[in-house]
Amino acid sequence: MNQYLALDKGERLPCKLTTHILNCPSCRKEIKTFAHAEKISSEPIKIPAQVDVEEVRKIVAQIDPQYKANKPYVSLGSWIFFGVFLLLAIFTFNILTIKSRVLIFTFYYSAAIALVAYTLSFFACNLDFFIKRLHMKTSQ
Amino acid sequence: MKTSPEKRQEIKKTLQRDKRLIHDSLKGNAESFAELMSLYYNRVTAIGHRFFFNAADKEDFAQEVFLKVFKNLSSFRGESSFATWITKIALTTALNSIKRTKDIEFDTETMEVPSNIYTPEEQQIRQLTMEAVKEAINDLPKKYAICLELYFFHDLNHEEISIITGFPVNTIKSHIFRAKKILRQKLKDFYTG
């Protein structure tokens, strides 16, 4: 048993000791109990704590102002600009389109694809923002 | 020291996870740093509970440690585990804060543990471990008390404790061995009644 107690954390059991443990039920039981006691003693430090990301960002920004630049944020300006541009393009194209069935069909088809792509990419790029909004609403 | 394959696998996984989080934190990802903080928060506060006795001091201590960790994150080379590195920072910070290393008392009452993680039997076993450590510490020069705490309550091995405290591995090993013998006896008494 002393040989076992002299071992370090996570150290492999020597062959001789393994053989002894296999043949000695009392040592086996004692080692099992001891290993369990060691394991549970350090369990509290392994539990992840709840840490607020916004708090972390604030603290870190105090010592590193550059960190603010890395903050992911939703740049709505460019999205709005592109959205308005898309609508204007659709409207202008609609006025200028020759009254041909094929062209009208192609136009609406491409406009629908462009709008869906725009919406999907907007959500995909800002997914983090929407998740947080959703989380805040449910926690209120 | 020959490490068991399970332990080696666990160390490897932890190292990979920490490297990824450190890399992302250094790139400016606050979420990754928050995750790193969350994983090691209890380790840091456990050191805080050991040295400080009021909630405000404990909180200030944890914040100071994580600020230091962030400032020095780029200097972490991965030569030791992140747990060892952060514990060393926490211990140095605590010792510098109180500047009374010789008067530190071991107080098991200050170690806060969530009540729901243990069964009543496990709670008793943990209590026995605390008593054994306390008993072993009583016969030691006070400066070695931290070695036993780091081993039993912070899941650090002899070498890691030596890196953190600067004491020789063999000295640490012999003190821990003594504490283990006391714990063995206590466990024996507990189970045989």
Interface residues (C-beta under 8 A of the other chain):
Chain A: M1 N2 L5 A6 D8 K9 G10 E11 R12 L13 E30 T33 F34 H36 A37 E38 I40 S41 S42 E43 P44 I45 K46 I47 P48 A49 Q50 V51 D52 V53 V56 R57 I59 V60 I63 D64 Q66 Y67 A69 N70 K71
Chain B: M1 K2 T3 S4 P5 E6 K7 E10 I11 K27 G28 N29 A30 E31 F33 A34 E35 M37 S38 L39 Y41 N42 R43 T45 A46 Q63 F66 L67 F70 K71 M111 V113 P114 I117 Y118 E122 I125 R126 L128 T129 M130 Y151 F152 F153 H154 D155 L156 N157 H158 E159 K173 F177 K180 K181 L183 R184 L187 K188 Y191
